[in-house]
């Protein structure tokens, strides 16, 4: 075959594949058996731009501890972005260069450790404030927490370490549907290509009990506890202490595209754990006490996460290191990435026995540096608490309402 014929053949193949995908997608929509589609939320108001008279009383409860570190991480993200990249604050749009100026000015001022009154006056004069509309426009945001878990593992499978931490399988694909039509802007399909068609990717049950990835997907490490592995997938990143005393960082790389379903809600529905007592610790205690139910309960959540090894961690969705108490996960589809945020909610005080003694006010500045499968809409936020016992306790028990605000430097008048 001559070179022209080869090129024509390759072009025809690509056209056929594109047509196949388009036809399959449209047929699937009609038949109701489409692969997993990730759609952006409906066009509902995300922000309310506040007049100065309605600004909250800005206070940083921890006296700006670690705030500089977190701001620097966001700045490192912006430095890798085009200067004219757009960031939406409701109807208002700001470019990367303005996002940088906004953070730099705030950093310079807060490094002086201003009083609450000085801070409030500075923000009132120099910043616009956008309040999240919250759940159903109520302004209420549900705050939960997450942390960096520690697991025990090995780079080799054994009778002790027999549960695989999978890397991304080679047959997992993500298709940007906007390439086929502008009307699918922001939508994608996650699935697997079988050679003839694209189908939804295996769900948790098929992977865990059906062995669908054995010998096919890379294994980052092997761990000893399937419950630990499940919660690692929920948290998105963690550290594994290997049997050779080496510590490795692992981080979210991809998911199977299946919707996240809370096993906590399942246990509430089954009246196993009362809603008022629900926590990660209660879930873990129940699973440990009822090993015969573990697999069925975990499989209730069809979502499955694949990992990669990192030199440092934990990393958020921006690829920057998260700062305990200063990094927050939001819905990246509607909130501006790496932006400056002010939150008003609560946090726990923990006694020497590891039990929560009371919940106290948490008013602080954080940065929008991560996202999560269960973090959807303007009424959800997830605070990163770090690692260790306090972080695990805070993350496992936090489910409290509050308010969330974005700050942006007022543009200079021309």
C-alpha positions as CSV (number, residue, x, y, z in Angstrom):
1,X,0.0,0.0,0.0
2,X,1.4,3.4,-0.9
3,X,1.8,6.2,1.6
4,X,-1.2,8.2,0.4
5,X,-3.4,5.1,0.7
6,X,-2.0,4.5,4.3
7,X,-2.8,8.1,5.3
8,X,-6.3,7.9,3.8
9,X,-6.9,4.6,5.6
10,X,-5.8,6.2,9.0
11,X,-8.0,9.2,8.4
12,X,-11.0,7.0,7.5
13,X,-10.4,5.0,10.7
14,X,-10.4,8.1,12.8
15,X,-13.6,9.4,11.2
16,X,-15.3,6.0,11.7
17,X,-14.3,6.0,15.4
18,X,-15.6,9.5,15.8
19,X,-18.9,8.7,14.1
20,X,-19.1,5.5,16.2
21,X,-18.8,7.5,19.4
22,X,-21.3,10.1,18.4
23,X,-23.9,7.6,17.2
24,X,-23.4,5.5,20.3
25,X,-23.8,8.5,22.5
26,X,-27.0,9.6,20.8
27,X,-28.5,6.1,20.7
28,X,-27.6,5.7,24.4
29,X,-29.4,8.9,25.3
30,X,-32.5,7.6,23.5
31,X,-32.3,4.1,25.0
32,X,-31.4,5.2,28.5
33,X,-28.2,3.1,28.7
34,X,-25.6,5.8,28.3
35,X,-22.1,5.5,29.7
36,X,-21.3,7.6,32.8
37,X,-21.8,11.3,31.8
38,X,-20.4,14.1,33.9
39,X,-22.6,17.2,33.5
40,X,-22.0,20.6,35.0
41,X,-24.7,21.8,37.3
42,X,-27.7,23.7,36.0
43,X,-27.4,27.5,35.6
44,X,-28.4,28.6,39.1
45,X,-27.0,31.5,41.0
46,X,-23.8,30.5,42.9
47,X,-22.9,33.8,44.4
48,X,-24.5,36.9,45.9
49,X,-22.3,39.9,45.6
50,X,-22.6,41.7,48.9
51,X,-22.7,45.4,49.7
52,X,-20.1,46.5,52.2
53,X,-22.9,46.9,54.8
54,X,-23.5,43.2,54.7
55,X,-19.9,42.0,54.9
56,X,-19.3,39.5,57.7
57,X,-17.2,40.5,60.7
58,X,-13.9,39.1,59.4
59,X,-11.8,37.4,62.1
60,X,-9.1,34.7,61.8
61,X,-9.4,32.5,64.8
62,X,-5.9,31.1,64.6
63,X,-4.1,34.4,64.2
64,X,-3.1,33.7,60.5
65,X,-1.1,30.5,61.4
66,X,-0.2,28.6,58.1
67,X,-2.3,31.1,56.0
68,X,0.9,32.3,54.2
69,X,1.8,28.7,53.3
70,X,-1.6,28.1,51.8
71,X,-1.7,31.3,49.8
72,X,1.8,30.5,48.4
73,X,0.4,27.2,47.2
74,X,-2.4,29.0,45.3
75,X,0.1,31.4,43.9
76,X,2.2,28.6,42.6
77,X,-0.9,27.3,40.8
78,X,-1.6,30.6,39.2
79,X,2.0,31.0,38.0
80,X,1.4,28.0,35.8
81,X,-1.8,29.3,34.2
82,X,-2.1,31.7,31.3
83,X,-2.3,35.3,32.5
84,X,-5.6,35.9,30.7
85,X,-7.3,32.7,32.0
86,X,-10.8,33.5,33.2
87,X,-12.2,32.9,36.7
88,X,-15.9,33.4,37.3
89,X,-17.4,35.0,40.4
90,X,-21.1,34.8,39.5
91,X,-21.6,37.3,36.7
92,X,-18.2,38.9,37.2
93,X,-15.0,37.5,35.6
94,X,-11.4,38.1,36.6
95,X,-8.2,37.0,34.9
96,X,-5.3,35.1,36.4
97,X,-3.2,38.2,36.8
98,X,-5.9,39.8,38.9
99,X,-6.3,36.6,41.0
100,X,-2.6,36.8,41.7
101,X,-2.7,40.5,42.7
102,X,-5.6,39.8,45.0
103,X,-3.7,37.1,46.9
104,X,-0.4,39.0,47.0
105,X,-2.0,42.1,48.5
106,X,-3.9,40.1,51.1
107,X,-0.7,38.2,52.0
108,X,1.3,41.3,52.4
109,X,-1.3,42.8,54.7
110,X,-1.9,39.7,56.8
111,X,1.8,39.0,57.3
112,X,1.7,42.1,59.6
113,X,-0.8,40.2,61.9
114,X,-3.4,43.0,61.8
115,X,-6.0,43.2,64.5
116,X,-9.6,42.1,63.7
117,X,-10.6,45.8,63.3
118,X,-7.7,46.6,61.0
119,X,-8.4,43.6,58.9
120,X,-12.1,44.4,58.6
121,X,-11.4,48.0,57.5
122,X,-8.8,46.8,55.0
123,X,-11.2,44.3,53.4
124,X,-14.1,46.7,53.4
125,X,-12.0,49.2,51.5
126,X,-10.2,47.0,49.1
127,X,-12.1,43.8,48.4
128,X,-15.4,42.6,46.9
129,X,-17.1,39.8,48.8
130,X,-19.2,37.1,47.2
131,X,-21.4,35.0,49.4
132,X,-22.2,31.4,48.4
133,X,-25.9,31.0,47.9
134,X,-25.7,27.7,49.7
135,X,-28.4,25.0,49.6
136,X,-31.5,26.0,47.7
137,X,-30.5,29.7,47.9
138,X,-30.6,29.6,51.7
139,X,-27.0,30.8,52.2
140,X,-26.3,27.7,54.3
141,X,-23.3,25.6,53.5
142,X,-22.8,22.1,54.9
143,X,-19.2,21.7,56.1
144,X,-17.6,18.3,56.4
145,X,-14.0,17.4,56.8
146,X,-11.3,15.1,55.3
147,X,-7.8,14.1,56.3
148,X,-4.7,12.2,55.2
149,X,-4.9,8.6,56.4
150,X,-2.0,6.3,57.2
151,X,-2.1,2.7,56.0
152,X,0.2,-0.3,56.4
153,X,1.3,-1.9,53.2
154,X,3.9,-3.5,51.0
155,X,5.1,-3.4,47.4
156,X,4.6,-7.2,47.2
157,X,1.4,-9.2,47.7
158,X,1.4,-11.6,50.7
159,X,-1.0,-13.3,53.1
160,X,-0.8,-10.1,55.2
161,X,-0.9,-7.5,52.5
162,X,-3.4,-8.8,49.9
163,X,-5.6,-5.8,49.0
164,X,-4.5,-3.9,45.9
165,X,-4.2,-0.1,45.7
166,X,-4.8,0.1,42.0
167,X,-3.3,2.5,39.6
168,X,-5.3,3.7,36.6
169,X,-6.2,0.8,34.3
170,X,-5.1,1.1,30.7
171,X,-8.7,0.6,29.4
172,X,-10.1,3.5,31.3
173,X,-11.0,6.4,29.0
174,X,-12.5,9.8,29.3
175,X,-14.2,11.4,26.3
176,X,-14.8,15.2,26.1
177,X,-18.2,15.4,24.4
178,X,-17.7,19.1,23.5
179,X,-15.3,18.0,20.8
180,X,-18.3,16.5,19.0
181,X,-20.8,19.4,19.5
182,X,-20.7,22.8,21.3
183,X,-24.0,21.9,23.0
184,X,-22.1,19.3,25.1
185,X,-19.7,21.9,26.6
186,X,-18.4,20.8,29.9
187,X,-19.7,17.2,29.6
188,X,-17.6,14.1,29.4
189,X,-18.0,10.3,29.4
190,X,-15.9,8.0,31.6
191,X,-15.9,4.4,30.5
192,X,-13.9,1.8,28.7
193,X,-13.4,1.1,25.1
194,X,-14.0,-2.6,24.2
195,X,-12.7,-2.3,20.6
196,X,-16.2,-1.9,19.2
197,X,-18.0,0.4,21.6
198,X,-17.6,2.4,24.8
199,X,-19.4,1.1,27.9
200,X,-19.5,2.3,31.6
201,X,-16.5,1.3,33.6
202,X,-16.6,-1.5,36.1
203,X,-18.3,-0.6,39.4
204,X,-16.8,-1.4,42.8
205,X,-18.5,-4.8,43.1
206,X,-17.1,-6.0,39.8
207,X,-13.6,-4.8,40.8
208,X,-13.6,-6.0,44.4
209,X,-15.4,-9.3,44.1
210,X,-15.4,-10.0,40.3
211,X,-11.6,-9.6,39.9
212,X,-12.1,-7.6,36.7
213,X,-8.8,-5.8,37.1
214,X,-6.6,-8.6,38.3
215,X,-3.5,-8.8,36.1
216,X,-4.8,-5.8,34.0
217,X,-4.4,-2.7,36.1
218,X,-1.1,-1.6,37.7
219,X,-0.8,-2.0,41.5
220,X,0.7,0.9,43.4
221,X,0.9,-1.1,46.7
222,X,-0.8,-3.8,48.7
223,X,-2.5,-3.1,52.0
224,X,-3.7,-5.2,54.9
225,X,-7.1,-3.8,55.6
226,X,-10.0,-3.4,53.0
227,X,-11.8,-0.9,55.3
228,X,-8.7,1.3,55.4
229,X,-8.5,1.0,51.6
230,X,-12.1,2.1,51.2
231,X,-11.6,5.2,53.4
232,X,-8.4,6.0,51.6
233,X,-10.5,6.2,48.4
234,X,-13.0,8.5,50.2
235,X,-10.2,10.8,51.4
236,X,-8.4,10.9,48.0
237,X,-4.8,10.7,49.2
238,X,-2.8,9.2,52.0
239,X,0.5,7.7,53.2
240,X,1.4,4.0,53.2
241,X,4.1,2.7,55.7
242,X,5.7,-0.2,53.8
243,X,7.0,-3.3,55.5
244,X,10.5,-2.1,54.6
245,X,10.0,1.0,56.8
246,X,9.7,3.3,53.7
247,X,6.8,5.8,53.6
248,X,5.2,6.5,50.2
249,X,2.6,9.2,49.3
250,X,-0.3,8.2,47.1
251,X,-2.7,10.5,45.5
252,X,-6.0,10.4,43.5
253,X,-5.3,9.8,39.8
254,X,-8.7,8.9,38.3
255,X,-12.0,7.3,39.1
256,X,-14.3,4.8,37.4
257,X,-16.9,7.6,36.8
258,X,-19.6,5.9,38.8
259,X,-21.7,8.2,41.1
260,X,-20.6,8.4,44.7
261,X,-23.1,6.8,47.2
262,X,-22.7,7.3,50.9
263,X,-22.5,4.1,53.0
264,X,-23.3,6.4,56.0
265,X,-26.7,7.1,54.5
266,X,-27.2,3.4,53.9
267,X,-26.5,2.6,57.5
268,X,-28.9,5.4,58.6
269,X,-31.6,4.1,56.2
270,X,-31.2,0.6,57.7
271,X,-31.5,2.1,61.2
272,X,-28.1,0.7,62.1
273,X,-26.6,4.0,63.1
274,X,-28.8,7.0,64.1
275,X,-28.4,10.1,62.1
276,X,-27.4,12.1,65.2
277,X,-24.6,9.6,65.9
278,X,-23.3,9.2,62.4
279,X,-19.5,9.6,62.0
280,X,-16.7,7.9,60.2
281,X,-15.6,6.3,63.5
282,X,-19.1,4.8,64.0
283,X,-19.1,3.4,60.5
284,X,-15.6,1.9,61.0
285,X,-16.6,0.4,64.4
286,X,-19.7,-1.3,62.9
287,X,-17.7,-2.7,60.0
288,X,-15.0,-4.1,62.3
289,X,-17.7,-5.7,64.4
290,X,-19.6,-7.2,61.5
291,X,-17.0,-8.6,59.0
292,X,-19.5,-10.7,57.2
293,X,-21.3,-7.5,56.1
294,X,-18.3,-5.5,55.1
295,X,-18.2,-6.3,51.4
296,X,-21.9,-5.8,50.8
297,X,-21.9,-2.4,52.6
298,X,-18.8,-1.2,50.8
299,X,-20.2,-2.3,47.4
300,X,-23.2,0.0,48.0
301,X,-20.9,2.8,46.8
302,X,-20.2,1.9,43.1
303,X,-17.5,4.6,42.8
304,X,-13.9,3.5,42.7
305,X,-10.7,5.5,42.9
306,X,-7.3,4.8,41.2
307,X,-4.1,6.2,42.6
308,X,-0.6,7.3,41.7
309,X,2.5,7.7,43.7
310,X,3.8,11.2,44.5
311,X,7.1,12.5,45.9
312,X,5.2,14.8,48.3
313,X,1.7,15.1,49.5
314,X,-1.1,15.3,50.1
315,X,-2.0,17.1,46.9
316,X,-5.3,18.7,46.0
317,X,-6.9,18.9,42.5
318,X,-4.7,21.8,41.6
319,X,-1.6,19.7,42.1
320,X,-0.4,21.8,45.0
321,X,0.2,20.6,48.6
322,X,-2.8,21.0,50.9
323,X,-2.4,23.0,54.2
324,X,-4.2,21.6,57.3
325,X,-7.1,23.9,58.3
326,X,-6.4,26.2,55.3
327,X,-7.3,24.1,52.3
328,X,-11.0,23.5,51.4
329,X,-12.6,21.3,48.7
330,X,-15.4,22.8,46.7
331,X,-17.3,22.1,43.5
332,X,-14.7,23.1,41.0
333,X,-17.4,23.3,38.3
334,X,-18.9,26.4,39.8
335,X,-16.4,27.9,42.2
336,X,-13.1,29.7,41.1
337,X,-10.1,27.5,41.7
338,X,-7.3,28.6,44.1
339,X,-9.3,31.6,45.3
340,X,-9.4,33.3,48.7
341,X,-12.3,32.1,50.9
342,X,-13.6,33.1,54.3
343,X,-15.6,30.6,56.3
344,X,-17.8,30.7,59.4
345,X,-18.6,27.3,60.9
346,X,-17.4,25.2,63.9
347,X,-14.6,22.9,64.7
348,X,-14.1,20.3,67.5
349,X,-12.1,20.6,70.7
350,X,-10.7,17.1,71.6
351,X,-9.7,16.0,75.1
352,X,-6.8,13.8,76.1
353,X,-8.8,10.7,75.6
354,X,-9.5,11.5,72.0
355,X,-13.1,12.3,72.6
356,X,-14.7,15.6,71.4
357,X,-15.4,17.8,74.4
358,X,-17.2,20.6,72.6
359,X,-17.6,22.4,69.3
360,X,-16.3,25.9,69.0
361,X,-16.5,28.6,66.4
362,X,-14.3,28.4,63.4
363,X,-13.9,31.7,61.6
364,X,-10.9,31.6,59.2
365,X,-9.5,32.3,55.8
366,X,-9.0,29.3,53.6
367,X,-8.1,28.6,49.9
368,X,-10.1,26.7,47.3
369,X,-7.6,24.1,46.5
370,X,-9.4,20.8,46.1
371,X,-12.6,19.1,45.1
372,X,-14.4,15.8,45.8
373,X,-16.9,13.3,44.4
374,X,-19.5,14.1,47.1
375,X,-18.8,17.9,47.0
376,X,-21.5,19.2,44.6
377,X,-23.2,22.5,44.4
378,X,-22.9,25.8,46.3
379,X,-24.1,24.2,49.5
380,X,-21.2,21.9,50.2
381,X,-17.6,22.4,51.4
382,X,-15.0,20.0,52.8
383,X,-12.2,21.2,55.1
384,X,-8.8,19.5,55.0
385,X,-7.6,18.8,58.5
386,X,-4.2,17.2,57.9
387,X,-3.1,13.9,59.5
388,X,-3.0,12.4,62.9
389,X,-5.7,11.7,65.6
390,X,-7.1,15.2,65.8
391,X,-7.5,15.4,62.0
392,X,-9.1,12.0,61.9
393,X,-11.5,12.9,64.7
394,X,-12.4,16.3,63.1
395,X,-12.9,14.8,59.7
396,X,-14.9,11.9,60.9
397,X,-17.4,13.9,63.0
398,X,-17.8,17.2,61.2
399,X,-21.1,17.7,59.5
400,X,-22.1,21.3,60.5
401,X,-23.7,24.2,58.7
402,X,-22.1,27.6,58.1
403,X,-21.4,30.3,55.6
404,X,-18.8,30.7,52.9
405,X,-17.5,33.8,51.1
406,X,-15.0,34.5,48.3
407,X,-12.9,37.6,48.3
408,X,-11.4,39.3,45.3
409,X,-9.4,42.6,45.1
410,X,-11.4,45.5,43.7
411,X,-10.1,46.4,40.3
412,X,-8.3,49.7,40.1
413,X,-10.5,52.4,38.6
414,X,-9.4,53.6,35.2
